[in-house]
């Protein structure tokens, strides 16, 4: 369970052997309810009261904030890894292992909660529930004008969900594409590759094959720049699928290249698995 600011205050109070009433008196206050609200993260408490309580319990604002920031970063990283690996049930279990109020207290966490919950329900083909949740994430960003860097991926998810509802989600892909202007670096290139892979998949779905090819090109160029093979097998397979759908004469040569390339990278993909993908005899 997440250790909220209130939990930290409660633990420190108990370690000193103080009751809530004792702490209130030491803060020159008769309001035990103020201590209770702080510990349970309920209701507004002014900064003056907060600093009095921290002082009595020999805590600093850094003590109670740094731990929460570190834990948030670890949580979001773990959720992202599960999402990328497609382990949506594990992702949802981790998401729900934290109380709802933890997400409600912070705009960034709230956006992630709606977004990742939406992805989970979409993976179960519960598209209408997923749509309500992704709309809530979009509304948080639009209302606060914060964390707009998350918008492209969220709009891609919105497009996928819209198609899941048997409606045209192309406009969401187009909007996402216009908003995505990353700066390439050794820290960001994997995200650039992954998002362009998503764009390619999205445009393949809407039969915008030239756009799909261009996003694969961008992703592979990024990989070559940093001498990485991150998602490379999936990208080359996507290229092969595009050529097949286009009935391109380059399909056979790309197939041979893909088999050699995937084998060199230790992929289990072979001719039999390709035949299943393309429904060949």
C-alpha positions in Angstrom: 0.0 0.0 0.0 1.2 3.5 -0.7 2.4 5.5 2.2 0.6 8.8 1.9 1.6 11.9 3.8 -1.1 11.1 6.3 0.3 7.6 6.8 3.7 9.0 7.5 2.3 11.4 10.1 0.3 8.6 11.7 3.3 6.3 11.9 5.5 9.0 13.5 2.8 9.9 16.0 2.4 6.2 17.0 6.1 5.7 17.3 6.2 8.6 19.8 3.3 7.1 21.7 1.2 10.1 21.2 -2.6 10.1 20.8 -4.2 12.4 18.3 -5.5 14.5 21.2 -2.0 14.9 22.6 -0.6 16.0 19.3 -3.4 18.6 19.0 -2.6 20.0 22.4 1.1 20.2 21.6 0.1 22.2 18.5 -1.9 24.6 20.8 -5.1 23.3 19.2 -8.2 21.8 20.7 -9.1 20.2 17.4 -8.4 16.5 17.4 -10.4 16.3 14.2 -7.7 18.4 12.5 -5.1 15.6 13.2 -7.6 13.0 12.0 -8.1 14.8 8.8 -4.4 15.1 8.2 -3.8 11.4 8.9 -6.7 10.3 6.7 -6.1 12.9 3.9 -9.6 14.1 4.3 -10.7 17.7 4.0 -8.6 20.9 3.8 -6.0 21.6 6.4 -4.1 24.9 6.3 -0.4 25.0 6.0 0.1 26.6 9.4 -1.6 23.6 11.1 0.4 21.2 8.9 3.7 22.7 9.8 2.8 22.8 13.5 2.1 19.0 13.4 5.3 18.3 11.4 7.3 20.3 14.0 5.8 18.4 16.9 6.5 15.1 15.3 10.1 16.2 14.2 9.3 15.8 10.5 10.1 18.1 7.7 8.0 18.7 4.6 10.8 17.0 2.6 10.4 13.9 4.8 6.8 13.5 3.9 7.0 14.5 0.3 10.1 12.8 -1.1 9.0 9.4 -0.2 5.7 9.9 -2.0 7.4 11.3 -5.1 9.8 8.4 -5.2 7.0 5.9 -4.8 4.9 7.6 -7.5 7.8 7.4 -10.0 8.3 3.7 -9.2 4.5 3.0 -9.5 4.2 4.7 -12.9 7.3 3.0 -14.3 6.0 -0.4 -13.2 2.6 0.3 -14.7 4.2 1.5 -18.0 6.3 -1.7 -18.2 3.2 -3.9 -17.8 1.3 -1.9 -20.3 4.1 -2.1 -22.9 4.4 -5.9 -22.3 0.6 -6.2 -22.7 0.1 -7.7 -19.2 -3.1 -5.7 -18.7 -4.5 -7.9 -15.8 -1.3 -7.5 -13.8 -1.3 -3.7 -14.7 -4.9 -3.4 -13.3 -4.1 -5.3 -10.1 -1.2 -3.0 -9.5 -3.3 0.0 -10.2 -6.0 -1.2 -7.7 -3.4 -2.0 -5.0 -3.4 1.8 -4.3 -6.5 3.5 -2.8 -8.6 5.6 -5.1 -7.9 8.7 -3.1 -4.2 8.4 -3.9 -5.0 9.0 -7.6 -7.7 11.6 -6.9 -5.2 13.8 -4.9 -2.9 14.5 -7.9 -3.7 15.5 -11.5 -0.9 13.4 -13.0 -1.9 10.2 -11.1 -5.6 10.8 -11.9 -4.8 11.0 -15.6 -2.8 7.7 -15.4 -5.6 6.0 -13.4 -8.3 6.9 -16.0 -6.0 6.1 -19.0 -4.7 2.7 -17.7 -8.1 1.6 -16.5 -9.4 2.4 -20.0 -6.7 0.3 -21.6 -7.6 -2.6 -19.3 -11.3 -2.5 -20.2 -10.5 -2.1 -23.9 -8.3 -5.2 -23.7 -11.4 -7.0 -22.5 -13.5 -5.5 -25.3 -15.5 -3.5 -22.9 -15.3 -0.5 -25.2 -18.0 1.7 -23.8 -16.6 1.6 -20.3 -13.1 2.1 -21.8 -14.4 5.1 -23.7 -15.8 6.8 -20.6 -12.5 6.4 -18.8 -10.4 7.7 -21.7 -12.7 10.7 -22.0 -12.1 11.4 -18.3 -8.3 11.3 -18.9 -8.7 13.7 -21.9 -10.9 16.0 -19.8 -8.3 16.2 -17.0 -5.6 17.3 -19.5 -7.8 19.8 -21.3 -9.2 21.3 -18.1 -5.8 21.7 -16.4 -3.6 22.2 -19.5 -1.1 19.9 -17.8 0.8 16.8 -18.9 0.0 17.5 -22.5 3.0 15.3 -23.5 0.8 12.3 -22.6 -1.9 13.4 -25.1 -0.6 11.6 -28.3 -0.6 8.2 -26.7 -4.0 8.9 -25.0 -5.5 10.0 -28.3 -4.2 6.8 -30.0 -5.9 4.8 -27.3 -9.1 6.9 -27.9 -8.8 6.0 -31.6 -8.4 2.3 -30.9 -11.4 2.3 -28.6 -13.5 4.2 -31.1 -12.7 1.5 -33.8 -13.6 -1.1 -31.1 -17.1 0.5 -31.0 -17.3 0.1 -34.8 -16.9 3.8 -35.4 -14.2 5.7 -37.2 -11.3 6.7 -34.9 -9.1 8.1 -37.7 -9.4 11.7 -36.5 -7.9 10.8 -33.2 -4.9 9.3 -34.9 -4.5 12.4 -37.1 -4.7 14.7 -34.0 -2.2 12.6 -32.1 0.2 12.7 -35.0 0.0 16.5 -35.2 0.7 16.9 -31.5 3.7 14.6 -31.3 7.0 16.6 -31.6 9.6 14.7 -29.5 13.3 15.7 -29.0 15.5 12.7 -29.7 18.0 11.7 -27.0 19.4 8.5 -25.5 16.7 8.9 -22.7 13.7 9.4 -25.1 14.4 7.3 -28.2 12.6 4.2 -26.9 9.4 6.2 -26.4 9.8 7.7 -29.9 10.2 4.3 -31.3 7.2 2.9 -29.4 4.9 5.7 -30.3 5.8 5.6 -34.0 5.2 1.9 -33.8 1.7 2.7 -32.5 1.1 5.3 -35.2 2.1 2.7 -37.8 -0.3 0.2 -36.4 -3.1 2.9 -36.3 -2.5 3.9 -39.9 -2.4 0.3 -41.0 -5.8 -0.2 -39.5 -7.2 2.7 -41.5 -5.4 1.5 -44.7 -3.1 4.6 -44.8 -0.2 2.4 -45.7 2.2 5.1 -46.9 1.8 6.9 -43.5 2.3 3.6 -41.7 5.6 3.0 -43.7 6.8 6.5 -42.8 6.3 5.9 -39.1 8.2 2.6 -39.3 11.0 4.5 -41.1 11.1 7.1 -38.4 11.3 4.4 -35.7 14.0 2.4 -37.4 16.1 5.5 -38.1 15.9 6.3 -34.4 17.0 2.8 -33.5 20.0 3.0 -35.9 21.0 6.3 -34.4 21.3 4.7 -30.9 22.4 1.2 -32.2 19.4 -0.4 -30.6 17.1 -3.2 -31.6 14.2 -2.2 -29.3 10.9 -3.4 -30.9 12.9 -4.0 -34.1 11.3 -7.4 -34.7 7.8 -6.0 -34.3 8.6 -3.1 -36.6 10.0 -5.4 -39.3 7.0 -7.7 -39.0 4.7 -4.7 -39.3 6.5 -3.7 -42.5 6.0 -7.2 -43.8 2.2 -7.1 -43.0 2.0 -3.7 -44.7 3.6 -5.1 -47.9 1.3 -8.1 -47.8 -1.8 -5.9 -47.6 -0.5 -3.7 -50.4 0.2 -6.9 -52.5 3.7 -5.4 -53.0 6.2 -7.3 -55.1 8.7 -6.5 -52.3 6.8 -8.9 -49.9 8.8 -12.0 -50.6 12.2 -10.3 -50.2 11.0 -8.6 -47.0 9.8 -12.0 -45.7 13.3 -13.6 -46.3 15.0 -10.6 -44.7 12.6 -10.7 -41.7 13.2 -14.4 -41.1 17.0 -14.0 -41.1 16.8 -10.8 -39.0 14.5 -12.2 -36.4 16.6 -15.4 -36.1 19.7 -13.3 -35.6 18.0 -11.5 -32.7 16.8 -14.8 -31.1 13.2 -14.4 -32.0 11.0 -17.6 -32.1 9.3 -16.4 -35.3 9.8 -18.9 -38.2 8.2 -19.8 -41.5 5.4 -21.8 -39.8 4.4 -18.9 -37.6 4.5 -16.5 -40.6 2.3 -18.9 -42.5 -0.2 -18.7 -39.7 -0.1 -14.9 -39.6 -0.8 -14.7 -43.3 -3.1 -17.7 -43.5 -0.8 -19.5 -46.0 -1.2 -23.2 -46.5 
